[in-house]
Amino acid sequence: MSQASLLMIHVGLPKTIGVENTPDQMDRPWRSGIFKSPVEGPVWVGRTNVEGDGQADLKNHGGPDKAVLAYSADHYAVWKQELQLPDFHYGALGENFTIANQTEKDVCIGDTYRIGGAIVQISQPRQPCWKPARRWKIKDLTVRIQNTGRTGWYFRVLKEGCVERGQEVLLLDRSYPQWTVALCNEIMYHRKDDRKAAFELASCPLLSESWTEILSKRFRSNESN
């Protein structure tokens, strides 16, 4: 397999779009940071964010476990064909890093990578909210992202530094090869009654706090039934 690389970097600040009192709810005002633009040249990656980027919903987006959203460039050709959207370009799903030659099947929770001057670590799969569906006016898009497993993933930042498009995504450490992002998605969305898998994944010490909490609640709930 070819070396993974940082194909593009995208950032954007939250903005409000839409028109009041329109008949179509999809066209009514809403606020999001999903609209991002490509960046050329070095970009600073901090502990909780990429420089120039922001989130409207700080409860569910951003923070140490979700500092950088990554998405596979390999998925875009498939999305364009499935959605019949020729302008469904890199960054269309609101990611910060579009990464070539890497998908959810290739990466694992806890994977630690060097990209330029930064060191990042995978914390969880992306758990898509309603905003991709709202942006593209495709009501079932969020469900399709989940069901296909083409979710992307989040990085926490272990070492701040500058990154630039075209740089290698160099694997430094893989402590939990059993927990691919693809398998995590399968457990979260398709194996909701699998108590053993939920418990084992929640026990991974490098899984994000939010996913650990969700899976632990699921396990405890099933345990009490």
MARGU-339203 format. One line per field, with one value per atom (N, C-alpha, C): x, z, y; residue number from 1; residue in one letter. Coordinates in nm, 4 decimals, decimal comma, padded with zeros to 6 digits. Atoms other than C-alpha are relative to their C-alpha. Example, Ala and Ser with C-alpha at 12.3 -4.5 7.8 and 13.67 -1.06 7.14 Angstrom:
east	c(00,0890:01,2300:00,0900:-00,0820:01,3670:-00,0770)
up	c(00,0000:00,7800:00,0000:-00,0060:00,7140:00,0730)
north	c(-00,1190:-00,4500:00,1200:-00,1190:-00,1060:00,1090)
num	c(1:1:1:2:2:2)
residu	c(A:A:A:S:S:S)
//
This chain:
east	c(00,0837:00,0000:00,0876:-00,0764:00,1220:-00,0002:-00,0117:00,2360:-00,1149:00,1060:-00,0467:00,0590:-00,0480:-00,0165:-00,1153:00,0971:-00,1923:-00,0267:00,0294:-00,3586:-00,0447:00,0501:-00,5410:-00,0289:00,0370:-00,6021:-00,1147:00,1155:-00,9345:-00,0298:00,0438:-01,0428:-00,1178:00,1122:-01,3471:-00,0592:00,0636:-01,5164:-00,1519:00,1455:-01,8818:-00,0684:00,0806:-02,1349:-00,1454:00,1430:-02,5103:-00,0453:00,0536:-02,6819:-00,1482:00,1415:-03,0414:-00,0869:00,0976:-03,3536:-00,1157:00,1095:-03,6191:-00,1314:00,1391:-03,9679:-00,0189:00,0184:-03,9038:-00,0767:00,0780:-04,1365:00,0866:-00,0883:-03,8472:00,0896:-00,0800:-03,6911:00,1496:-00,1403:-03,3617:00,0599:-00,0473:-03,3408:-00,0067:00,0119:-03,4094:00,1350:-00,1304:-03,1298:00,0557:-00,0723:-02,8726:00,1453:-00,1370:-02,5203:00,0932:-00,0926:-02,2206:00,1384:-00,1360:-01,8475:00,0359:-00,0267:-01,8855:00,0501:-00,0446:-01,8164:00,1468:-00,1438:-01,4385:00,0642:-00,0728:-01,1895:00,1411:-00,1368:-00,8543:00,1017:-00,1064:-00,5388:00,1310:-00,1331:-00,2030:00,1057:-00,1078:00,1238:-00,0133:-00,0001:00,2050:-00,1209:00,1137:-00,0820:00,0336:-00,0275:-00,0472:-00,1108:00,0932:-00,2105:00,0207:-00,0089:-00,2819:-00,0675:00,0532:-00,4024:-00,1490:00,1449:-00,7702:-00,0553:00,0530:-00,7916:00,1098:-00,0881:-00,6355:-00,0160:00,0064:-00,5481:-00,0946:00,0954:-00,8286:-00,1283:00,1184:-01,0861:-00,0830:00,0865:-01,3855:-00,1237:00,1212:-01,7004:-00,1124:00,1160:-02,0493:-00,0510:00,0499:-02,1414:00,1192:-00,1199:-01,8621:-00,0265:00,0311:-02,0462:00,0353:-00,0178:-02,0186:00,1171:-00,1098:-01,7281:00,1174:-00,1188:-01,3723:00,0428:-00,0526:-01,1772:00,1175:-00,1227:-00,8714:-00,0146:00,0178:-01,0164:-00,0452:00,0513:-01,1556:00,0653:-00,0712:-00,8897:00,0052:-00,0145:-00,8582:-00,0893:00,0829:-01,1125:00,0689:-00,0649:-00,9572:-00,1000:00,0876:-01,1285:00,0804:-00,0730:-01,0136:-00,0356:00,0205:-00,9682:-00,0524:00,0374:-01,0287:-00,1519:00,1455:-01,4031:-00,0719:00,0727:-01,4826:-00,0533:00,0481:-01,5095:-00,1285:00,1183:-01,7621:-00,1193:00,1082:-01,9659:-00,0546:00,0455:-01,9775:-00,0929:00,0807:-02,1139:-00,1328:00,1210:-02,3630:-00,0992:00,0858:-02,4937:-00,0330:00,0178:-02,4749:00,0246:-00,0395:-02,3006:00,1432:-00,1351:-02,0050:00,0836:-00,0749:-01,9123:00,0208:-00,0266:-01,8822:00,1513:-00,1454:-01,5166:00,0641:-00,0719:-01,2477:-00,0431:00,0480:-01,3637:-00,1513:00,1463:-01,7304:-00,0655:00,0559:-01,7823:00,0555:-00,0419:-01,6195:00,1283:-00,1253:-01,2883:00,1082:-00,1192:-00,9677:00,1095:-00,1040:-00,7320:-00,0662:00,0379:-00,8102:00,1248:-00,1184:-00,5755:-00,0127:-00,0034:-00,4812:00,0621:-00,0554:-00,4096:-00,0198:00,0303:-00,5743:-00,1510:00,1433:-00,9250:-00,0214:00,0357:-01,1086:00,0498:-00,0507:-00,9903:00,1500:-00,1461:-00,6266:00,0515:-00,0452:-00,6174:-00,0692:00,0463:-00,6683:-00,0026:00,0008:-00,7551:00,1394:-00,1319:-00,4332:00,1147:-00,1069:-00,2388:00,0596:-00,0695:00,0215:00,0792:-00,0609:00,1407:00,0764:-00,0662:00,3904:-00,0424:00,0319:00,2671:00,0712:-00,0782:00,5175:00,0574:-00,0512:00,5983:-00,0926:00,0985:00,2925:-00,0006:00,0231:00,2318:-00,1436:00,1430:-00,1302:-00,0317:00,0394:-00,3141:-00,1500:00,1416:-00,6450:-00,0728:00,0752:-00,9017:-00,1341:00,1317:-01,2296:-00,0389:00,0609:-01,4263:-00,0840:00,0965:-01,6285:-00,1389:00,1392:-01,9847:-00,0837:00,0573:-02,1614:-00,1331:00,1243:-02,4344:-00,0878:00,0960:-02,7173:00,0531:-00,0414:-02,5098:00,0457:-00,0280:-02,3667:-00,1275:00,1277:-02,7253:-00,0616:00,0566:-02,8335:00,0783:-00,0807:-02,5440:-00,0335:00,0195:-02,6087:-00,1461:00,1443:-02,9883:-00,0343:00,0265:-02,9833:-00,0359:00,0492:-03,1963:00,0631:-00,0542:-03,0447:00,1527:-00,1456:-02,6811:00,0731:-00,0666:-02,5838:-00,0100:00,0192:-02,7304:00,0860:-00,0815:-02,5523:00,1480:-00,1392:-02,2212:00,0256:-00,0138:-02,2733:-00,0045:00,0224:-02,3994:00,1105:-00,1093:-02,1199:00,1324:-00,1265:-01,8516:00,0987:-00,0886:-01,7072:-00,0148:00,0259:-01,7083:00,1129:-00,1149:-01,3573:00,0338:-00,0434:-01,1830:00,0598:-00,0551:-01,0582:00,1402:-00,1317:-00,7062:-00,0011:-00,0456:-00,5960:00,1433:-00,1327:-00,2743:00,0947:-00,0988:00,0204:00,1133:-00,1050:00,2696:-00,0469:00,0412:00,1679:00,1095:-00,0982:00,3338:-00,0661:00,0495:00,2989:-00,0068:00,0141:00,1727:-00,0266:00,0201:00,1467:-00,0475:00,0503:-00,0380:00,1145:-00,1030:00,1641:00,0938:-00,0912:00,3441:-00,0470:00,0316:00,3611:-00,0742:00,0651:00,1337:00,0720:-00,0956:00,4015:-00,0380:00,0379:00,2988:00,1198:-00,1053:00,5080:-00,0269:00,0330:00,3196:-00,1412:00,1319:00,0292:-00,0141:00,0122:-00,0628:-00,1201:00,1232:-00,4086:-00,0445:00,0325:-00,4107:-00,1351:00,1294:-00,7277:-00,1162:00,1105:-00,9325:00,0087:00,0065:-00,9544:-00,1218:00,1142:-01,1828:-00,1211:00,1096:-01,3898:-00,0711:00,0609:-01,4459:-00,0738:00,0679:-01,5310:-00,1358:00,1273:-01,7995:-00,0989:00,0875:-01,9360:-00,0626:00,0504:-01,9672:-00,0986:00,0851:-02,1189:-00,1358:00,1219:-02,3776:-00,0708:00,0588:-02,4345:-00,0022:-00,0041:-02,3617:-00,0368:00,0408:-02,5524:-00,0343:00,0328:-02,6464:00,1208:-00,1207:-02,2900:00,0664:-00,0502:-02,2148:00,1500:-00,1426:-01,8757:00,0860:-00,0767:-01,7529:-00,0038:00,0119:-01,8847:00,0926:-00,0859:-01,7047:00,1480:-00,1410:-01,3769:00,0466:-00,0385:-01,3742:00,0055:00,0004:-01,4666:00,1214:-00,1174:-01,1682:00,1301:-00,1211:-00,9233:00,0388:-00,0345:-00,7325:00,0201:-00,0214:-00,6743:-00,1260:00,1269:-01,0397:-00,0460:00,0443:-01,1960:-00,0956:00,0880:-01,3864:-00,1460:00,1407:-01,7141:-00,0408:00,0335:-01,7043:00,0043:-00,0073:-01,5978:-00,1274:00,1215:-01,8967:-00,1211:00,1133:-02,1439:-00,0005:-00,0082:-02,0212:-00,0186:00,0164:-02,0056:-00,1470:00,1436:-02,3676:-00,0749:00,0640:-02,4675:00,0213:-00,0314:-02,2926:-00,0749:00,0681:-02,4338:-00,1499:00,1429:-02,7830:-00,0378:00,0259:-02,7701:00,0214:-00,0332:-02,6195:-00,1154:00,1072:-02,9156:-00,1300:00,1226:-03,1748:-00,0060)
up	c(00,0000:00,0000:00,0000:00,0077:-00,0818:00,1348:-00,1235:00,1970:00,0125:-00,0248:00,3515:00,0008:00,0046:00,2975:00,0249:-00,0265:00,3965:-00,1312:00,1327:00,0692:00,0047:-00,0124:00,1824:00,1457:-00,1315:00,4913:-00,0199:00,0096:00,5480:00,1372:-00,1234:00,8103:-00,0319:00,0168:00,8661:00,1340:-00,1230:01,1370:-00,0122:00,0049:01,2315:-00,0667:00,0606:01,0300:-00,0044:00,0091:01,0084:-00,1437:00,1345:00,6788:00,0029:00,0093:00,5643:-00,0010:00,0112:00,5304:00,0946:-00,0954:00,7951:-00,0711:00,0372:00,7526:-00,1395:00,1285:00,4341:00,0209:-00,0165:00,3727:00,0238:-00,0135:00,3432:00,1219:-00,1224:00,6835:-00,0289:00,0359:00,5121:-00,0352:00,0412:00,4007:00,1118:-00,1113:00,7403:00,0678:-00,0583:00,9425:00,0903:-00,0877:01,1075:00,0031:-00,0207:01,2339:00,0098:00,0008:01,1745:-00,0446:00,0485:01,1190:-00,1073:00,0971:00,8569:-00,1335:00,1259:00,5721:00,0139:-00,0153:00,5340:-00,1360:00,1221:00,2801:00,0072:00,0007:00,1708:00,0389:-00,0466:00,3190:-00,0683:00,0562:00,1480:00,1003:-00,0896:00,3372:00,1377:-00,1336:00,6973:00,0833:-00,0884:00,9462:00,1380:-00,1373:01,3237:00,0500:-00,0606:01,4905:00,1505:-00,1449:01,8573:00,0720:-00,0816:02,1418:-00,0208:00,0109:02,0789:-00,1356:00,1237:01,7272:-00,1030:00,1067:01,3913:-00,0122:00,0078:01,3560:-00,1119:00,0972:01,1810:-00,0079:00,0019:01,2515:00,1247:-00,1157:01,4823:-00,0121:-00,0037:01,5857:00,0637:-00,0564:01,6538:00,1241:-00,1088:01,8860:00,0776:-00,0743:02,1404:00,0945:-00,0835:02,3385:-00,0731:00,0766:02,0583:-00,0976:00,0954:01,8499:00,0655:-00,0526:01,9186:00,1341:-00,1272:02,2407:-00,0187:00,0086:02,3224:-00,0755:00,0681:02,1952:-00,1448:00,1358:01,8782:-00,0578:00,0438:01,7919:-00,1512:00,1458:01,4263:-00,0574:00,0695:01,2027:-00,1298:00,1206:00,9357:-00,0809:00,0886:00,6340:-00,1172:00,1081:00,3638:-00,1356:00,1372:00,0183:-00,0892:00,0819:-00,1151:-00,0135:00,0017:-00,0373:-00,0951:00,0695:-00,2416:-00,1370:00,1319:-00,5830:00,0150:-00,0237:-00,4391:00,0383:-00,0400:-00,2721:-00,1204:00,1174:-00,5927:-00,0868:00,0829:-00,7809:00,0676:-00,0717:-00,5134:00,0160:-00,0266:-00,4421:-00,1252:00,1241:-00,8016:00,0224:-00,0293:-00,6785:-00,0492:00,0537:-00,9007:00,0798:-00,0800:-00,6629:00,1445:-00,1329:-00,3630:00,0110:00,0077:-00,3302:00,1362:-00,1267:-00,0660:00,0951:-00,0981:00,2524:00,0092:00,0040:00,1690:00,1283:-00,1244:00,4967:00,1234:-00,1114:00,7094:00,0676:-00,0616:00,7719:-00,0059:00,0018:00,8596:-00,0880:00,0775:00,7095:-00,0966:00,0988:00,3856:-00,0262:00,0022:00,3889:-00,1122:00,1113:00,0844:00,0448:-00,0209:00,0893:00,1427:-00,1358:00,4256:00,0188:-00,0293:00,5249:00,1410:-00,1327:00,8373:00,0257:-00,0156:00,7729:00,0276:-00,0106:00,7835:00,1292:-00,1171:01,1049:00,1254:-00,1260:01,4709:00,1107:-00,1189:01,7997:00,0623:-00,0617:01,9562:-00,0979:00,0986:01,6302:00,0172:-00,0179:01,6697:-00,1266:00,1268:01,3630:00,0144:00,0180:01,2807:-00,1345:00,1216:01,0284:00,0115:-00,0121:00,9724:00,1397:-00,1349:01,3123:00,1101:-00,0999:01,4879:00,0171:-00,0264:01,6513:00,0468:-00,0275:01,6555:00,0259:-00,0379:01,7861:-00,0212:00,0258:01,6792:00,1310:-00,1248:01,9580:-00,0176:00,0225:01,8003:-00,1462:00,1291:01,4773:00,0117:-00,0006:01,3772:00,0201:-00,0199:01,5008:-00,0638:00,0742:01,2349:00,0576:-00,0456:01,3449:-00,1217:00,1064:01,1347:-00,1020:00,0831:00,9784:-00,1417:00,1401:00,6737:-00,0830:00,0705:00,5796:-00,0296:00,0180:00,6279:-00,1053:00,0962:00,4306:-00,1437:00,1359:00,1273:-00,0333:00,0193:00,1706:-00,0440:00,0216:00,1725:00,1363:-00,1343:00,4666:00,0636:-00,0575:00,5061:-00,0086:00,0195:00,4498:00,1266:-00,1249:00,8158:00,0231:-00,0158:00,8315:-00,1002:00,1019:00,5088:00,0372:-00,0463:00,6504:00,1041:-00,1054:00,9545:-00,0576:00,0481:00,7659:-00,0929:00,0893:00,5085:00,0739:-00,0727:00,7744:-00,0510:00,0540:00,5756:00,0847:-00,0990:00,8843:00,0147:-00,0409:00,9171:00,1448:-00,1380:01,2531:00,0562:-00,0697:01,5105:00,0518:-00,0616:01,6237:00,1264:-00,1079:01,9619:-00,0338:00,0340:01,9479:00,1175:-00,1046:02,1481:-00,0018:00,0133:02,0166:-00,1022:00,0890:01,8698:-00,1020:00,1012:01,5509:-00,1309:00,1307:01,1944:-00,0943:00,1035:00,9179:-00,1321:00,1327:00,5450:-00,0938:00,0928:00,2656:-00,0787:00,0712:00,0887:00,0905:-00,0920:00,4013:00,0276:-00,0330:00,4935:00,1329:-00,1257:00,7599:00,0479:-00,0353:00,9273:00,1311:-00,1201:01,1733:00,0923:-00,1011:01,4921:00,0949:-00,0975:01,7141:-00,0250:00,0087:01,6949:00,1171:-00,1226:02,0402:-00,0010:-00,0032:01,9635:-00,1415:00,1388:01,6162:-00,0157:00,0069:01,7042:-00,0153:-00,0004:01,7245:-00,1193:00,1167:01,3704:00,0126:00,0000:01,3182:-00,0636:00,0643:01,0888:00,0994:-00,0985:01,3695:00,1071:-00,0981:01,6156:-00,0525:00,0608:01,3762:-00,0025:00,0047:01,3384:00,1370:-00,1362:01,7158:00,0405:-00,0401:01,7644:-00,0700:00,0787:01,4864:-00,0395:00,0533:01,3879:00,0994:-00,0991:01,6970:00,1378:-00,1222:01,9602:00,1151:-00,1057:02,1502:00,0423:-00,0313:02,1675:00,1240:-00,1278:02,5353:00,0143:-00,0152:02,5233:-00,0820:00,0850:02,2324:00,0550:-00,0575:02,3944:00,1196:-00,1178:02,7180:-00,0386:00,0388:02,5466:-00,0659:00,0648:02,3275:00,1014:-00,1023:02,6217:00,0914:-00,0858:02,8066:-00,0653:00,0671:02,5472:00,0588:-00,0719:02,7385:-00,0885:00,0890:02,4306:-00,0774:00,0580:02,3230:00,0664:-00,0534:02,3671:00,1171:-00,1170:02,6830:-00,0413:00,0395:02,4954:-00,0483:00,0474:02,3199:00,1139:-00,1165:02,6408:00,0820:-00,0772:02,8165:-00,0684:00,0735:02,5437:00,0105:-00,0015:02,5312:00,1407:-00,1383:02,9097:00,0412:-00,0301:02,9410:-00,0677:00,0729:02,6787:00,0717:-00,0687:02,8626:00,1327:-00,1302:03,2028:-00,0161:00,0251:03,0589:-00,0353:00,0389:02,8983:00,1161:-00,1140:03,2152:00,0989:-00,0991:03,4245:-00,0495:00,0562:03,1880:00,0180)
north	c(-00,1192:00,0000:00,1247:-00,1245:00,3507:00,0714:-00,0762:00,5795:00,1006:-00,0977:00,7808:00,1404:-00,1376:01,1540:00,0961:-00,1062:01,4736:00,0731:-00,0520:01,5627:00,1457:-00,1370:01,8767:00,0321:-00,0515:02,0890:00,0982:-00,0890:02,2654:00,0603:-00,0655:02,5178:00,0910:-00,0918:02,7348:00,0357:-00,0454:02,9378:-00,0137:00,0159:02,8920:00,1195:-00,1063:03,0872:-00,0444:00,0256:03,1156:00,0196:-00,0109:03,0475:-00,0354:00,0321:03,0125:00,1240:-00,1089:03,2243:-00,0272:00,0147:03,2845:-00,0340:00,0261:03,1394:-00,0591:00,0670:02,9449:-00,1307:00,1234:02,6468:-00,1238:00,1166:02,4004:00,0179:-00,0102:02,3382:-00,0055:00,0093:02,2548:00,1369:-00,1324:02,6197:00,1028:-00,0946:02,7776:00,0219:-00,0349:02,9435:-00,1095:00,0919:02,7193:00,0440:-00,0453:02,7666:-00,1201:00,1135:02,5418:00,0448:-00,0175:02,5222:-00,1017:00,1059:02,2475:00,0545:-00,0599:02,4899:00,0415:-00,0246:02,4843:00,0251:-00,0338:02,6142:-00,0567:00,0532:02,4670:00,1054:-00,0876:02,6137:-00,0383:00,0207:02,6533:00,0461:-00,0400:02,6736:-00,0614:00,0603:02,5799:00,0436:-00,0257:02,5559:-00,0554:00,0429:02,5364:-00,0921:00,0950:02,2359:00,0045:-00,0125:02,3025:-00,1146:00,1105:02,0844:-00,0238:00,0150:02,1511:00,0408:-00,0529:02,2870:00,0210:-00,0442:02,3613:00,1514:-00,1455:02,7302:00,0442:-00,0509:02,9171:-00,0791:00,0843:02,6480:00,0240:-00,0176:02,6584:-00,0849:00,0808:02,4744:00,0805:-00,0683:02,6060:-00,0727:00,0836:02,3176:-00,0557:00,0401:02,2939:-00,1165:00,1156:02,0255:-00,1292:00,1233:01,7694:00,0034:-00,0125:01,9010:00,0727:-00,0655:02,0114:-00,0568:00,0461:01,9725:-00,0943:00,0802:01,7585:-00,1322:00,1285:01,4269:00,0150:-00,0244:01,5868:00,1254:-00,1203:01,8402:00,0117:00,0011:01,7372:-00,1098:00,0986:01,5646:-00,0399:00,0522:01,3421:-00,0817:00,0768:01,1882:-00,0531:00,0650:00,9521:00,0599:-00,0479:01,1029:-00,1113:00,1156:00,7528:-00,0156:00,0168:00,7789:00,0962:-00,1059:01,0879:-00,0413:00,0440:00,9228:-00,0821:00,0821:00,6759:00,0875:-00,0898:00,9502:00,0766:-00,0756:01,1542:-00,0836:00,0886:00,8562:-00,0338:00,0392:00,7499:00,1148:-00,1153:01,0986:00,0798:-00,0760:01,2225:00,1487:-00,1375:01,5366:00,0213:-00,0198:01,6311:00,0993:-00,0972:01,9165:-00,0468:00,0564:01,6821:-00,0212:-00,0066:01,7759:-00,0263:00,0144:01,7246:00,1130:-00,0968:01,8974:00,0065:-00,0064:01,8387:-00,0491:00,0531:01,6523:00,0697:-00,0839:01,9195:-00,0414:00,0444:01,7474:00,1071:-00,0859:01,9321:-00,0585:00,0689:01,6733:-00,0976:00,1010:01,4915:-00,0834:00,0863:01,1927:-00,1021:00,0948:00,9860:-00,1320:00,1345:00,6105:-00,0509:00,0455:00,5496:00,0038:00,0036:00,4396:-00,0546:00,0489:00,3265:-00,1413:00,1372:-00,0300:-00,0027:-00,0045:00,0817:00,0613:-00,0750:00,2837:-00,0512:00,0577:00,1957:00,1043:-00,0843:00,3595:-00,0027:-00,0096:00,4838:00,0118:-00,0202:00,4991:00,1391:-00,1269:00,7708:00,0309:-00,0388:00,9602:00,1314:-00,1289:01,2298:00,0571:-00,0741:01,4843:00,1347:-00,1232:01,7619:00,0138:-00,0231:01,9108:-00,0439:00,0412:01,7674:-00,1516:00,1418:01,4309:-00,0141:00,0154:01,3164:-00,1467:00,1362:01,0112:-00,0180:00,0256:00,8559:-00,0301:00,0134:00,8850:-00,0702:00,0598:00,7700:00,0179:-00,0301:00,7375:00,1277:-00,1093:01,0383:-00,0588:00,0389:01,0064:00,1108:-00,1124:01,2136:00,0474:-00,0600:01,4527:00,0306:-00,0300:01,5973:00,1006:-00,1132:01,8739:-00,0363:00,0346:01,6900:-00,0144:00,0151:01,6015:00,1365:-00,1341:01,9628:00,0779:-00,0748:02,1034:-00,0394:00,0494:01,8839:-00,0275:00,0174:01,8676:-00,1431:00,1428:01,4877:-00,0580:00,0296:01,3770:-00,1230:00,1237:01,0308:-00,0074:00,0053:01,1298:-00,0430:00,0383:01,0981:-00,1511:00,1449:00,7469:-00,0760:00,0662:00,6564:00,0037:-00,0083:00,7765:-00,1075:00,1015:00,5554:-00,1410:00,1363:00,2512:-00,0484:00,0385:00,2546:-00,0146:00,0006:00,2994:00,1030:-00,1039:00,5903:00,1260:-00,1047:00,8100:00,1006:-00,0791:00,9449:-00,0265:00,0220:00,9699:00,1279:-00,1159:01,2167:-00,0277:00,0015:01,2942:00,0857:-00,0883:01,4202:00,0402:-00,0526:01,6219:-00,0220:00,0276:01,4898:00,1008:-00,1025:01,7441:00,1029:-00,1077:02,0769:00,0286:-00,0349:02,1890:00,0399:-00,0404:02,3102:-00,1197:00,1014:02,0843:00,0706:-00,0575:02,1392:-00,1105:00,1001:01,9634:-00,0627:00,0739:01,6970:-00,0769:00,0687:01,5772:-00,1425:00,1391:01,2098:-00,0085:00,0356:01,0663:-00,1253:00,1052:00,8569:-00,0667:00,0749:00,5848:-00,0163:00,0133:00,5991:-00,1165:00,1037:00,3563:-00,0510:00,0623:00,1122:-00,0961:00,0784:-00,0146:-00,0938:00,0792:-00,1561:-00,0356:00,0350:-00,3133:-00,0694:00,0685:-00,5055:00,0979:-00,0957:-00,1842:00,0937:-00,0875:-00,0581:00,0915:-00,0915:00,2393:-00,0681:00,0728:00,0162:-00,0918:00,0884:-00,2363:00,0794:-00,0858:00,0403:00,0450:-00,0401:00,1650:-00,1161:00,1183:-00,1868:-00,0257:00,0240:-00,2269:00,1089:-00,1117:00,1183:-00,0030:-00,0165:00,1026:-00,1288:00,1229:-00,2601:-00,1162:00,1083:-00,4705:00,0541:-00,0703:-00,2789:-00,0942:00,0967:-00,5962:-00,0841:00,0771:-00,7277:00,0593:-00,0533:-00,6661:-00,0205:00,0320:-00,8339:00,0966:-00,0908:-00,6206:00,1417:-00,1346:-00,3029:00,0157:-00,0044:-00,3841:00,0039:00,0066:-00,4722:00,1288:-00,1251:-00,1617:00,1139:-00,1051:00,0625:-00,0098:00,0203:-00,0859:00,0464:-00,0481:00,0456:00,1350:-00,1228:00,3160:00,1222:-00,1145:00,5337:00,0385:-00,0405:00,5454:00,1297:-00,1289:00,8912:-00,0176:00,0021:00,9733:-00,0151:00,0049:01,0219:-00,1383:00,1351:00,6839:-00,1001:00,0880:00,5111:00,0091:-00,0212:00,6636:-00,0635:00,0574:00,5620:-00,1519:00,1456:00,2036:-00,0559:00,0455:00,1733:00,0042:-00,0082:00,2900:-00,1140:00,1096:00,0379:-00,1328:00,1254:-00,2424:-00,0102:00,0029:-00,1467:-00,0167:00,0120:-00,1129:-00,1427:00,1403:-00,4569:-00,0944:00,0855:-00,6019:-00,0052:-00,0069:-00,4870:-00,0620:00,0575:-00,6388:-00,1519)
num	c(1:1:1:2:2:2:3:3:3:4:4:4:5:5:5:6:6:6:7:7:7:8:8:8:9:9:9:10:10:10:11:11:11:12:12:12:13:13:13:14:14:14:15:15:15:16:16:16:17:17:17:18:18:18:19:19:19:20:20:20:21:21:21:22:22:22:23:23:23:24:24:24:25:25:25:26:26:26:27:27:27:28:28:28:29:29:29:30:30:30:31:31:31:32:32:32:33:33:33:34:34:34:35:35:35:36:36:36:37:37:37:38:38:38:39:39:39:40:40:40:41:41:41:42:42:42:43:43:43:44:44:44:45:45:45:46:46:46:47:47:47:48:48:48:49:49:49:50:50:50:51:51:51:52:52:52:53:53:53:54:54:54:55:55:55:56:56:56:57:57:57:58:58:58:59:59:59:60:60:60:61:61:61:62:62:62:63:63:63:64:64:64:65:65:65:66:66:66:67:67:67:68:68:68:69:69:69:70:70:70:71:71:71:72:72:72:73:73:73:74:74:74:75:75:75:76:76:76:77:77:77:78:78:78:79:79:79:80:80:80:81:81:81:82:82:82:83:83:83:84:84:84:85:85:85:86:86:86:87:87:87:88:88:88:89:89:89:90:90:90:91:91:91:92:92:92:93:93:93:94:94:94:95:95:95:96:96:96:97:97:97:98:98:98:99:99:99:100:100:100:101:101:101:102:102:102:103:103:103:104:104:104:105:105:105:106:106:106:107:107:107:108:108:108:109:109:109:110:110:110:111:111:111:112:112:112:113:113:113:114:114:114:115:115:115:116:116:116:117:117:117:118:118:118:119:119:119:120:120:120:121:121:121:122:122:122:123:123:123:124:124:124:125:125:125:126:126:126:127:127:127:128:128:128:129:129:129:130:130:130:131:131:131:132:132:132:133:133:133:134:134:134:135:135:135:136:136:136:137:137:137:138:138:138:139:139:139:140:140:140:141:141:141:142:142:142:143:143:143:144:144:144:145:145:145:146:146:146:147:147:147:148:148:148:149:149:149:150:150:150:151:151:151:152:152:152:153:153:153:154:154:154:155:155:155:156:156:156:157:157:157:158:158:158:159:159:159:160:160:160:161:161:161:162:162:162:163:163:163:164:164:164:165:165:165:166:166:166:167:167:167:168:168:168:169:169:169:170:170:170:171:171:171:172:172:172:173:173:173:174:174:174:175:175:175:176:176:176:177:177:177:178:178:178:179:179:179:180:180:180:181:181:181:182:182:182:183:183:183:184:184:184:185:185:185:186:186:186:187:187:187:188:188:188:189:189:189:190:190:190:191:191:191:192:192:192:193:193:193:194:194:194:195:195:195:196:196:196:197:197:197:198:198:198:199:199:199:200:200:200:201:201:201:202:202:202:203:203:203:204:204:204:205:205:205:206:206:206:207:207:207:208:208:208:209:209:209:210:210:210:211:211:211:212:212:212:213:213:213:214:214:214:215:215:215:216:216:216:217:217:217:218:218:218:219:219:219:220:220:220:221:221:221:222:222:222:223:223:223:224:224:224:225:225:225)
residu	c(M:M:M:S:S:S:Q:Q:Q:A:A:A:S:S:S:L:L:L:L:L:L:M:M:M:I:I:I:H:H:H:V:V:V:G:G:G:L:L:L:P:P:P:K:K:K:T:T:T:I:I:I:G:G:G:V:V:V:E:E:E:N:N:N:T:T:T:P:P:P:D:D:D:Q:Q:Q:M:M:M:D:D:D:R:R:R:P:P:P:W:W:W:R:R:R:S:S:S:G:G:G:I:I:I:F:F:F:K:K:K:S:S:S:P:P:P:V:V:V:E:E:E:G:G:G:P:P:P:V:V:V:W:W:W:V:V:V:G:G:G:R:R:R:T:T:T:N:N:N:V:V:V:E:E:E:G:G:G:D:D:D:G:G:G:Q:Q:Q:A:A:A:D:D:D:L:L:L:K:K:K:N:N:N:H:H:H:G:G:G:G:G:G:P:P:P:D:D:D:K:K:K:A:A:A:V:V:V:L:L:L:A:A:A:Y:Y:Y:S:S:S:A:A:A:D:D:D:H:H:H:Y:Y:Y:A:A:A:V:V:V:W:W:W:K:K:K:Q:Q:Q:E:E:E:L:L:L:Q:Q:Q:L:L:L:P:P:P:D:D:D:F:F:F:H:H:H:Y:Y:Y:G:G:G:A:A:A:L:L:L:G:G:G:E:E:E:N:N:N:F:F:F:T:T:T:I:I:I:A:A:A:N:N:N:Q:Q:Q:T:T:T:E:E:E:K:K:K:D:D:D:V:V:V:C:C:C:I:I:I:G:G:G:D:D:D:T:T:T:Y:Y:Y:R:R:R:I:I:I:G:G:G:G:G:G:A:A:A:I:I:I:V:V:V:Q:Q:Q:I:I:I:S:S:S:Q:Q:Q:P:P:P:R:R:R:Q:Q:Q:P:P:P:C:C:C:W:W:W:K:K:K:P:P:P:A:A:A:R:R:R:R:R:R:W:W:W:K:K:K:I:I:I:K:K:K:D:D:D:L:L:L:T:T:T:V:V:V:R:R:R:I:I:I:Q:Q:Q:N:N:N:T:T:T:G:G:G:R:R:R:T:T:T:G:G:G:W:W:W:Y:Y:Y:F:F:F:R:R:R:V:V:V:L:L:L:K:K:K:E:E:E:G:G:G:C:C:C:V:V:V:E:E:E:R:R:R:G:G:G:Q:Q:Q:E:E:E:V:V:V:L:L:L:L:L:L:L:L:L:D:D:D:R:R:R:S:S:S:Y:Y:Y:P:P:P:Q:Q:Q:W:W:W:T:T:T:V:V:V:A:A:A:L:L:L:C:C:C:N:N:N:E:E:E:I:I:I:M:M:M:Y:Y:Y:H:H:H:R:R:R:K:K:K:D:D:D:D:D:D:R:R:R:K:K:K:A:A:A:A:A:A:F:F:F:E:E:E:L:L:L:A:A:A:S:S:S:C:C:C:P:P:P:L:L:L:L:L:L:S:S:S:E:E:E:S:S:S:W:W:W:T:T:T:E:E:E:I:I:I:L:L:L:S:S:S:K:K:K:R:R:R:F:F:F:R:R:R:S:S:S:N:N:N:E:E:E:S:S:S:N:N:N)
//
